[in-house]
C-alpha cells in the first residue's frame, strides 16, 4: 500500500514555553495531518536529552524527555497556575529553542507541579511505577545522584555509588528520595500525556513513526545500571567507542564516543536488553526507524582516547541472530532500517533477510551526470523515500549549495526551468516514486531554507533548535499536501469522516 507522512520533531512544534510539547499544538498538527491525507507522523528519539541537546544522546533509552511534558495539563490539573508558567520565562525566539532558558525555567515549574500534585496517593501513578520499576527507579536514582554531583558524569562519582555497591545505593535512595520521586512523577506525566496524544492520532488514522539510536550515551542510566552489556574496563571506562571511518566528507571520520555493545554477552542473555528496548518502543510508536542499521552487521570500533576516528577498525556485529530473537519475541516488526552511507553486500543481505524497508534520500541523487542508486528509477517498492532527513539541509538550502553542473542536472531530471520550482518538484518526485512509504520533512512542504535545518552532523552548538512558526500550516499548504497525496496514490485510506468509521 502506498502511503505518505511528515517528519517533524516534537521539539519543533510551536509552543509558548520555548519548545514543542504534548499540548494543543501537537493535537492541531495531528488534525492537519489528517486533513492533508497523511498516514504517518515521524518523530525523532523521545529520550531525556543530555549535554548538547541531541535526541541521539540521552540519559536513558527508556525515559521520556521532560521538555515534552505539557505544562498546560498541569494547569488544568490545578498543580500550577498560568502565572507560574509566565514567571518561568521560557519563551525565547519563536522559531528557535533556547535550551538554556528552557532548562532553567522548566524544571522550576516541574518541581512546583510535583510538590502540589500529591501524586504519591494516585493509584494510576503507583501502578505506573510498579509496571516500569525495571528501569524507572534506576533512571530516577541516576538523575538524582547526578544532580547531587553538579551534573558530573557517573564516572566521576564516589567509587561506591559509581560501582553501585548495595549499601551506597540504599543510602542514596533514602537521601535523595524527593528528587527520585520528582523524576518518577515527570515520567508518569510524560507517558500519560503521550499515550493520550498517540491514541488521538491513531483514532484519526495517523500512525507514529519513532526513531531509536543504535547506541546509548556513555553517561547514561543504561551504562551505569548494566555495565556488563558494554565494552568497558573494570573501572567502567570504555575500551572502544563508536564512530565512522574517514570518507570523502570527513578526513578524520566521525568520533561519536558511544560505548560499544558486548555482543557475545547480549547473545548469552538471549538479547534480553534489546527485547526490553523494543517492547518499550512498541508502547510508544506504531513503527520504528533504527538509526545506523549497518552497525548490526559490522560496527566501527575506535580505541578510547583517540582524538579522531582514523585508527578504528570494523568488527563483527550480531547480524540476523539479533533480529531472529526479536522476531521470536514480537512476531513481524514494523521497522525502518536506516541503511544510508556506504553499504556492503553483507549489509544488503541483512536488509533482505530482515525484510525491513530501507531508506532513499533524494538529495543524495543529484550531482552532475549522476547515476546514483538514490535516483527514483532505481527504487524498489519496499522502501521509504525522503527528500531529506534531520541530518540534511532543507531542499531549498541544499539546492542553493550545489555547483552549477549539479543544479542543471537537478533541473533537467525534474524537468523544470526555474530554481524556485525545485522544492515542490523534489517533493513530487519522491511522492511519485515506487517506494511504498514517502516521508517529507515539513520544512520542504513549507519551502524553507537553511535557517530551518535541524542538524549538521559532527557539529555542536546550533543543532536541534528549529521550531515551526505558529500558523505556518496554512489552508493553502494543507491543500497542497492533500492534492499531492491524492495525485500520487498515497492518500490515507483510513482518513474517513467520523460518521463513516
Order of alpha helices (4+ residues) and beta strands (2+ residues): beta-alpha-beta-alpha-alpha-alpha-alpha-alpha-alpha-alpha-alpha-beta-alpha-beta-beta-alpha-alpha-beta-beta-beta-alpha-beta-alpha-beta-beta-alpha-alpha-alpha-beta-alpha-alpha
